[in-house]
Amino acid sequence: MTIAVDFDGTIVEHRYPRIGREIPFATDTLKLLQQDQHRLILWSVREGELLEEAVAWCKERGVEFYAVNRDYPEEKQQDCGFSRKLKVDLFIDDRNLGGLPDWGLIYQMIKERKTFRDIYTQGNIPAEQNKKKKWWL
């Protein structure tokens, strides 16, 4: 599976343009996904030096992405048909409807090929994941 992963708010806490603290288990889970043969693409609004810092931060923690803000490493903006819209199977982003589940739940959903609805209806949602976000309603 090809998975696009956001950086700010998903791998690290929002502190843009600085790099925030790692969200618990984010890099460990990403490494597990890579071990499971998933192809990870870093998908971020960061550009230039700020993007390079994010990529280096991940690499220092053992997470190297297949590509960054593109579908494959060799793709260039000047290529015919280049689009920032990625063609992936799954996006992991804190701006998902309902927010970002914890990384353990994310891994379980991908590993077991379950939807959030599957997990929710089985009663396997941790209590803190079942609370409404403050910015909702």
KOLLUM-757656 format. One line per 8 residues: number of its first residue (from 1); their letters; for each residue y, z, x of N, C-alpha, C, CB. Coordinates in nm, 4 decimals. Last residue first. Glycine has a CB too. Layout:
% residues N
NUM> A> Y:Z:X:Y:Z:X:Y:Z:X:Y:Z:X | ...
***
This chain:
% residues 137
137> LWWKKKKN> 2.1554:1.7061:-1.7939:2.2010:1.7672:-1.9201:2.2727:1.8948:-1.9017:2.0877:1.7905:-2.0102 | 2.1143:1.7554:-1.4478:2.0652:1.6934:-1.5711:2.1187:1.7727:-1.6893:1.9087:1.6876:-1.5738 | 2.1863:1.9029:-1.2377:2.2767:1.7943:-1.2726:2.2278:1.7160:-1.3939:2.2936:1.7012:-1.1547 | 1.9802:2.0835:-1.2044:2.1076:2.1334:-1.2529:2.1998:2.0211:-1.2992:2.1754:2.2143:-1.1452 | 1.6647:1.9717:-1.3336:1.7634:1.9725:-1.2273:1.8981:2.0179:-1.2851:1.7751:1.8316:-1.1612 | 1.4242:2.1744:-1.4962:1.5252:2.0678:-1.5012:1.6213:2.0836:-1.3851:1.6023:2.0698:-1.6359 | 1.1006:2.2473:-1.3590:1.2344:2.2896:-1.3997:1.3270:2.1702:-1.4047:1.2899:2.3964:-1.3042 | 0.8661:2.1668:-1.2500:0.8761:2.1534:-1.3948:1.0138:2.1945:-1.4465:0.7686:2.2367:-1.4622
129> QEAPINGQ> 0.8569:2.2332:-0.9897:0.8730:2.0914:-1.0203:0.8979:2.0695:-1.1692:0.7497:2.0132:-0.9757 | 0.8039:2.5042:-0.9941:0.9377:2.4618:-0.9504:0.9625:2.3144:-0.9767:0.9562:2.4905:-0.8026 | 0.5309:2.5054:-1.0759:0.6363:2.5546:-1.1652:0.7738:2.5049:-1.1251:0.6362:2.7055:-1.1676 | 0.3476:2.2058:-1.0018:0.3966:2.3384:-0.9632:0.5161:2.3778:-1.0508:0.4364:2.3405:-0.8126 | 0.1286:2.0466:-1.2190:0.2647:2.0448:-1.1659:0.3043:2.1869:-1.1267:0.3649:1.9858:-1.2700 | -0.1124:2.0087:-1.3454:-0.1138:2.0317:-1.2012:0.0244:2.0302:-1.1382:-0.1990:1.9289:-1.1348 | -0.1698:1.9409:-1.6063:-0.1192:2.0754:-1.5783:-0.1161:2.1090:-1.4304:-0.2026:2.1767:-1.6498 | -0.2303:1.6921:-1.6745:-0.3428:1.7728:-1.6279:-0.2998:1.9153:-1.5953:-0.4068:1.7085:-1.5054
121> TYIDRFTK> 0.0174:1.5864:-1.7258:-0.0688:1.6140:-1.8413:-0.1923:1.6945:-1.8032:-0.1113:1.4840:-1.9069 | 0.1147:1.5591:-1.4587:0.1815:1.6462:-1.5554:0.0885:1.6834:-1.6709:0.3075:1.5781:-1.6097 | -0.0543:1.3667:-1.3465:-0.0459:1.5007:-1.2873:0.0094:1.5994:-1.3890:0.0424:1.4995:-1.1603 | -0.0004:1.1477:-1.5168:-0.1373:1.1975:-1.4974:-0.1346:1.3418:-1.4479:-0.2145:1.1081:-1.3973 | 0.2786:1.1189:-1.4757:0.2264:1.1558:-1.6087:0.0846:1.2107:-1.5981:0.2286:1.0339:-1.7038 | 0.2882:1.0288:-1.2181:0.3450:1.1605:-1.2466:0.2933:1.2099:-1.3811:0.5002:1.1555:-1.2462 | -0.0336:0.8772:-1.1550:0.1071:0.8732:-1.1911:0.1576:1.0158:-1.2101:0.1294:0.7888:-1.3196 | -0.2563:0.8424:-0.8795:-0.2197:0.9005:-1.0088:-0.0705:0.8860:-1.0312:-0.2610:1.0489:-1.0165
113> REKIMQYI> -0.4102:0.7956:-0.6444:-0.3592:0.6862:-0.7275:-0.3329:0.7341:-0.8714:-0.4593:0.5681:-0.7278 | -0.4643:0.9911:-0.4693:-0.5533:0.9835:-0.5859:-0.5136:0.8710:-0.6823:-0.5531:1.1169:-0.6602 | -0.2594:0.9421:-0.2836:-0.3984:0.9499:-0.2396:-0.4947:0.9281:-0.3566:-0.4256:1.0856:-0.1734 | -0.0274:0.9588:-0.4447:-0.0611:0.8352:-0.3739:-0.2095:0.8332:-0.3384:0.0247:0.8203:-0.2465 | -0.0402:1.2212:-0.5471:-0.0252:1.1076:-0.6384:-0.0675:0.9770:-0.5708:0.1203:1.0971:-0.6875 | -0.0552:1.3728:-0.3101:-0.1648:1.3764:-0.4075:-0.1592:1.2548:-0.5000:-0.1592:1.5065:-0.4904 | 0.1991:1.3189:-0.1981:0.0766:1.2764:-0.1299:-0.0417:1.2716:-0.2263:0.0452:1.3707:-0.0131 | 0.3634:1.4359:-0.3931:0.3768:1.2933:-0.3625:0.2484:1.2426:-0.2974:0.4988:1.2677:-0.2696
105> LGWDPLGG> 0.2830:1.7017:-0.3688:0.2567:1.6304:-0.4937:0.2669:1.4791:-0.4733:0.3549:1.6760:-0.6031 | 0.3822:1.7523:-0.1140:0.2394:1.7705:-0.1424:0.1989:1.6956:-0.2673:0.2057:1.9186:-0.1577 | 0.6569:1.7135:-0.1413:0.5799:1.6166:-0.0650:0.4297:1.6320:-0.0842:0.6134:1.6287:0.0804 | 0.7777:1.7600:-0.4786:0.7538:1.8066:-0.3421:0.6562:1.7117:-0.2735:0.6990:1.9524:-0.3414 | 0.9676:1.4884:-0.6356:0.8634:1.5921:-0.6356:0.8450:1.6458:-0.4939:0.7286:1.5359:-0.6908 | 1.3008:1.4295:-0.6905:1.1966:1.4132:-0.5905:1.0934:1.5245:-0.6055:1.2566:1.4130:-0.4483 | 1.4059:1.3292:-1.0273:1.4208:1.3875:-0.8944:1.2998:1.3652:-0.8053:1.4472:1.5342:-0.9063 | 1.4115:1.2057:-1.2689:1.3432:1.3343:-1.2616:1.3503:1.3986:-1.1249:1.2008:1.3179:-1.3003
97> LNRDDIFL> 1.4048:0.8982:-1.1308:1.4235:0.9643:-1.2588:1.3447:1.0938:-1.2553:1.3788:0.8734:-1.3779 | 1.4974:0.9222:-0.7855:1.4044:0.8845:-0.8918:1.4425:0.9555:-1.0209:1.2586:0.9185:-0.8523 | 1.6452:0.9919:-0.5697:1.7202:0.9470:-0.6874:1.6285:0.8951:-0.7978:1.8191:0.8385:-0.6479 | 1.4847:1.0374:-0.3551:1.5316:1.1546:-0.4297:1.6079:1.1166:-0.5553:1.6193:1.2406:-0.3418 | 1.2058:0.8216:-0.3294:1.3504:0.8385:-0.3224:1.3902:0.9595:-0.4061:1.4242:0.7106:-0.3713 | 0.9779:0.5906:-0.2544:0.9910:0.7362:-0.2563:1.1378:0.7648:-0.2292:0.8958:0.8072:-0.1496 | 0.8394:0.3146:-0.4170:0.9596:0.3699:-0.3551:0.9527:0.5217:-0.3653:1.0896:0.3145:-0.4229 | 0.5725:0.0820:-0.3806:0.6192:0.2129:-0.4239:0.7454:0.2511:-0.3475:0.5097:0.3192:-0.4041
89> DVKLKRSF> 0.5208:-0.1709:-0.2912:0.4405:-0.1214:-0.4023:0.4983:0.0063:-0.4624:0.2982:-0.0968:-0.3564 | 0.7970:-0.3975:-0.2205:0.7013:-0.2925:-0.1872:0.6254:-0.2505:-0.3125:0.7728:-0.1711:-0.1235 | 1.0293:-0.5746:-0.1162:0.9116:-0.6080:-0.1957:0.8011:-0.5109:-0.1550:0.8675:-0.7585:-0.1747 | 1.3724:-0.4723:-0.1333:1.2419:-0.4763:-0.0691:1.1318:-0.5107:-0.1683:1.2123:-0.3434:-0.0027 | 1.6749:-0.6126:-0.1149:1.5791:-0.5656:-0.2146:1.4398:-0.5825:-0.1560:1.5937:-0.6434:-0.3505 | 1.8187:-0.7404:0.0710:1.8009:-0.5959:0.0931:1.7055:-0.5371:-0.0102:1.9369:-0.5227:0.0874 | 1.6856:-1.0543:0.1671:1.7408:-0.9705:0.0612:1.7188:-0.8248:0.0981:1.6760:-1.0034:-0.0764 | 1.6727:-1.3840:0.2868:1.6796:-1.2412:0.3176:1.7436:-1.1665:0.2015:1.7588:-1.2167:0.4480
81> GCDQQKEE> 1.6638:-1.6598:0.2493:1.5969:-1.5760:0.1497:1.5996:-1.4276:0.1795:1.4566:-1.6188:0.1362 | 1.6728:-1.7365:0.5849:1.6801:-1.7925:0.4494:1.6020:-1.7008:0.3552:1.6233:-1.9395:0.4450 | 1.8152:-1.4925:0.8001:1.6992:-1.5699:0.7540:1.7206:-1.6181:0.6113:1.5702:-1.4856:0.7629 | 2.0181:-1.3217:0.8628:2.0539:-1.4633:0.8553:1.9363:-1.5507:0.8113:2.1053:-1.5107:0.9900 | 1.8878:-1.0776:0.8775:1.9793:-1.1036:0.7663:2.0130:-1.2509:0.7523:2.1064:-1.0243:0.7840 | 1.5405:-1.1148:0.9633:1.6811:-1.1002:1.0009:1.7690:-1.1356:0.8815:1.7160:-1.1897:1.1233 | 1.2159:-0.9870:1.0264:1.3109:-1.0428:0.9304:1.4545:-1.0141:0.9755:1.2858:-0.9847:0.7889 | 1.0359:-0.8554:1.1848:1.1016:-0.9734:1.2410:1.2091:-1.0321:1.1499:0.9989:-1.0788:1.2707
73> PYDRNVAY> 0.9276:-0.6427:1.0271:1.0144:-0.6166:1.1433:1.0933:-0.7360:1.1938:0.9325:-0.5650:1.2544 | 0.9705:-0.6880:0.6724:0.8863:-0.6928:0.7924:0.9780:-0.6874:0.9138:0.7959:-0.8222:0.7949 | 1.1642:-0.6212:0.4825:1.0234:-0.6285:0.4436:0.9276:-0.6321:0.5615:1.0011:-0.7492:0.3590 | 1.4121:-0.3729:0.5689:1.3655:-0.5114:0.5563:1.2163:-0.5096:0.5266:1.3955:-0.5937:0.6861 | 1.4815:-0.1165:0.6558:1.5722:-0.1900:0.5660:1.5386:-0.3393:0.5582:1.7166:-0.1728:0.6123 | 1.2506:-0.1395:0.9025:1.3661:-0.0596:0.8607:1.4606:-0.1493:0.7822:1.4391:0.0044:0.9839 | 0.8903:-0.1212:0.9306:1.0169:-0.1941:0.9295:1.1268:-0.0995:0.8807:1.0080:-0.3220:0.8388 | 0.7048:0.0758:0.9900:0.6671:-0.0644:1.0053:0.7929:-0.1504:1.0150:0.5778:-0.1109:0.8872
65> FEVGREKC> 0.8232:0.3666:1.1645:0.8149:0.2817:1.0456:0.7745:0.1392:1.0813:0.9484:0.2808:0.9719 | 0.6845:0.6532:1.2921:0.7419:0.5228:1.3279:0.7173:0.4284:1.2114:0.6797:0.4658:1.4615 | 0.6927:0.9835:1.3370:0.6904:0.8861:1.2275:0.7625:0.7598:1.2740:0.7571:0.9443:1.0976 | 0.7191:1.1881:1.5243:0.5924:1.1171:1.5135:0.5810:1.0182:1.4003:0.4859:1.2131:1.5002 | 0.9625:1.2932:1.5651:0.8690:1.3757:1.4879:0.7380:1.3028:1.4585:0.9335:1.4190:1.3574 | 1.1002:1.0938:1.6872:1.0817:1.2187:1.7617:0.9806:1.3099:1.6944:1.2144:1.2914:1.7766 | 1.1169:0.9169:1.4708:1.0274:0.8852:1.5822:0.9986:1.0095:1.6659:1.0882:0.7750:1.6705 | 1.3176:1.0377:1.3168:1.1816:1.0247:1.2636:1.0813:1.0028:1.3770:1.1739:0.9082:1.1623
57> WAVAEELL> 1.5338:1.0105:1.4928:1.4969:1.1427:1.4427:1.3525:1.1399:1.3918:1.5939:1.1880:1.3299 | 1.5495:0.7316:1.5174:1.5136:0.8126:1.6348:1.4671:0.9514:1.5925:1.6334:0.8242:1.7315 | 1.6326:0.6684:1.2562:1.5064:0.6136:1.3071:1.4582:0.6963:1.4260:1.5233:0.4645:1.3481 | 1.8809:0.8014:1.2545:1.7764:0.8384:1.1583:1.6391:0.7906:1.2061:1.8077:0.7791:1.0190 | 2.0182:0.6640:1.4570:1.9957:0.8086:1.4686:1.8829:0.8534:1.3760:2.1249:0.8863:1.4362 | 2.0297:0.4067:1.3456:1.9550:0.4277:1.4699:1.9235:0.5757:1.4902:2.0342:0.3735:1.5900 | 2.2040:0.4613:1.1346:2.0663:0.4217:1.1061:1.9787:0.4436:1.2294:2.0603:0.2738:1.0610 | 2.4356:0.5154:1.2778:2.3814:0.6180:1.1886:2.2357:0.5880:1.1531:2.4662:0.6280:1.0606
49> EGERVSWL> 2.4819:0.2708:1.4098:2.4457:0.3899:1.4867:2.3850:0.4989:1.3989:2.5677:0.4444:1.5588 | 2.3904:0.0596:1.1392:2.4400:0.0750:1.2754:2.3888:0.2000:1.3434:2.5889:0.0765:1.2753 | 2.3565:0.2419:0.8293:2.3642:0.1184:0.9075:2.4095:0.1527:1.0480:2.4608:0.0152:0.8418 | 2.2070:0.3891:0.5406:2.2610:0.3998:0.6770:2.2567:0.2637:0.7452:2.1815:0.5043:0.7601 | 2.0696:0.3654:0.3154:2.2033:0.3058:0.3133:2.2670:0.3125:0.4514:2.2927:0.3768:0.2102 | 1.7214:0.2826:0.3687:1.8359:0.3725:0.3758:1.9670:0.2959:0.3633:1.8335:0.4512:0.5063 | 1.3973:0.2954:0.4138:1.4887:0.2276:0.3225:1.6105:0.3178:0.3058:1.4202:0.1962:0.1835 | 1.1327:0.2322:0.6218:1.2484:0.3188:0.6007:1.3512:0.2382:0.5232:1.3074:0.3720:0.7368
41> ILRHQDQQ> 0.8100:0.1710:0.5150:0.9374:0.1071:0.5464:1.0485:0.2087:0.5217:0.9591:-0.0228:0.4607 | 0.4680:0.1963:0.5945:0.5925:0.2628:0.5556:0.7134:0.1856:0.6048:0.5963:0.4055:0.6097 | 0.1572:0.1250:0.4773:0.2651:0.0666:0.5572:0.3964:0.1260:0.5068:0.2658:-0.0916:0.5479 | -0.1335:0.3274:0.4994:-0.0212:0.2775:0.4214:0.0860:0.2280:0.5180:0.0353:0.3878:0.3262 | -0.3559:0.4425:0.6273:-0.3334:0.2983:0.6386:-0.2255:0.2424:0.5458:-0.4606:0.2274:0.6119 | -0.3682:0.7107:0.6478:-0.4426:0.6525:0.5358:-0.4200:0.5013:0.5258:-0.4017:0.7203:0.4043 | -0.1836:0.7529:0.8445:-0.3252:0.7663:0.8807:-0.4145:0.7050:0.7732:-0.3619:0.9146:0.9019 | 0.0438:0.7287:0.6840:0.0174:0.6278:0.7859:-0.1283:0.6329:0.8308:0.1106:0.6475:0.9060
33> LLKLTDTA> 0.0160:0.9618:0.5340:0.0149:0.8326:0.4656:-0.0127:0.7195:0.5654:0.1495:0.8088:0.3929 | 0.0457:1.1505:0.7391:-0.0813:1.1402:0.6651:-0.0925:1.0057:0.5941:-0.0937:1.2550:0.5625 | 0.3134:1.1046:0.8044:0.2097:1.0786:0.9048:0.0727:1.0675:0.8392:0.2084:1.1895:1.0115 | 0.4318:1.1898:0.5655:0.4464:1.0503:0.6068:0.3410:1.0134:0.7114:0.5877:1.0252:0.6624 | 0.3672:1.4623:0.5772:0.3111:1.3782:0.4711:0.3204:1.2308:0.5081:0.3834:1.4037:0.3382 | 0.5206:1.5414:0.7969:0.3747:1.5604:0.7983:0.3078:1.4709:0.6945:0.3388:1.7084:0.7718 | 0.7786:1.4855:0.7060:0.7224:1.4049:0.8147:0.5715:1.4222:0.8244:0.7875:1.4422:0.9478 | 0.7877:1.6739:0.4812:0.8174:1.5313:0.4682:0.7518:1.4509:0.5803:0.9691:1.5081:0.4687
25> FPIERGIR> 0.7568:1.9510:0.4805:0.6363:1.8672:0.4833:0.6629:1.7173:0.4733:0.5461:1.9072:0.3722 | 1.0759:2.0242:0.3564:0.9437:2.0732:0.3956:0.8321:1.9715:0.3733:0.9121:2.1987:0.3199 | 1.3186:1.8128:0.4875:1.2625:1.8646:0.3635:1.1181:1.9033:0.3957:1.2711:1.7583:0.2446 | 1.5023:1.8942:0.7761:1.3873:1.8260:0.7177:1.3473:1.8929:0.5866:1.2688:1.8253:0.8161 | 1.8573:1.9168:0.7449:1.7284:1.9752:0.7809:1.6168:1.8982:0.7115:1.7229:2.1256:0.7431 | 2.0560:1.6102:0.7920:2.0266:1.7436:0.7407:1.8929:1.7961:0.7915:2.0270:1.7423:0.5892 | 2.2638:1.4416:0.9999:2.1244:1.4490:0.9563:2.0964:1.5925:0.9159:2.0256:1.4014:1.0687 | 2.5882:1.3331:0.8841:2.5003:1.4072:0.9736:2.3577:1.3989:0.9212:2.5458:1.5552:0.9868
17> PYRHEVIT> 2.7367:1.2112:0.6864:2.6727:1.1231:0.7839:2.5867:1.1973:0.8864:2.7777:1.0437:0.8558 | 2.4839:1.3636:0.4933:2.5395:1.2383:0.5431:2.6875:1.2545:0.5745:2.5187:1.1255:0.4410 | 2.3192:1.5534:0.4128:2.4294:1.6006:0.4971:2.5024:1.4796:0.5552:2.3771:1.6943:0.6113 | 2.0510:1.6216:0.2142:2.1757:1.5444:0.2185:2.2801:1.6152:0.3029:2.2297:1.5210:0.0769 | 1.7525:1.6852:0.4065:1.8524:1.7258:0.3080:1.9781:1.6403:0.3241:1.8865:1.8766:0.3227 | 1.5155:1.4205:0.4732:1.6026:1.5310:0.5150:1.6987:1.5648:0.4013:1.6814:1.4945:0.6450 | 1.3704:1.2559:0.3087:1.3058:1.3081:0.4290:1.3836:1.4291:0.4804:1.2963:1.1984:0.5388 | 1.5608:1.2669:0.0922:1.4180:1.2469:0.0705:1.3370:1.2997:0.1891:1.3878:1.0980:0.0473
9> GDFDVAIT> 1.8198:1.2974:0.1670:1.7815:1.3553:0.0381:1.6329:1.3436:0.0098:1.8584:1.2893:-0.0724 | 1.8087:1.0091:0.3581:1.8932:1.1217:0.3166:1.8546:1.1691:0.1771:2.0421:1.0819:0.3198 | 1.5834:0.8045:0.3320:1.6015:0.9051:0.4369:1.6791:1.0262:0.3851:1.6741:0.8440:0.5573 | 1.3179:0.6548:0.1363:1.4590:0.6837:0.1605:1.4692:0.7921:0.2680:1.5307:0.7284:0.0287 | 1.0601:0.4341:0.1888:1.0969:0.5758:0.1881:1.2449:0.5887:0.2228:1.0092:0.6574:0.2884 | 0.8272:0.2157:0.0479:0.9636:0.2316:0.0987:1.0041:0.3778:0.0831:1.0639:0.1373:0.0235 | 0.5031:0.1159:0.1200:0.5848:0.2204:0.0590:0.7216:0.2251:0.1266:0.5143:0.3581:0.0689 | 0.2246:-0.0736:0.0515:0.3519:-0.0728:0.1225:0.4477:0.0193:0.0479:0.4109:-0.2172:0.1352
1> M> -0.1173:0.0000:0.0846:0.0000:0.0000:0.0000:0.1237:0.0000:0.0892:-0.0002:0.1220:-0.0963
***
